[in-house]
């Protein structure tokens, strides 16, 4: 679920166009100045570097959560996954810089990765029957 949410965030950053507020007559992006009726820009076009960093961090946290989950599943460890919990928690803290939008968009990914790191219940084979 965290991966799907991350892909959704990436599509939103690169694909959703936001109109300029009423009264804004010029916009400069990528060395070009648009005057008169500026075009609606995506979030990436408005501030590319910050979104490159954010998407890199999202990818890093998703890989850390997946690696932690696969390691615990392979070794049949039922305890908590420290890597996933720490990585998800740091992503939630990072998302607080974006206030409510950051917490809803990026913070949700961190929360889902934290859930991946919670202890697992593993049932192997048939349950034991006590008489």
Order of alpha helices (4+ residues) and beta strands (2+ residues): alpha-beta-beta-beta-beta-alpha-alpha-alpha-alpha
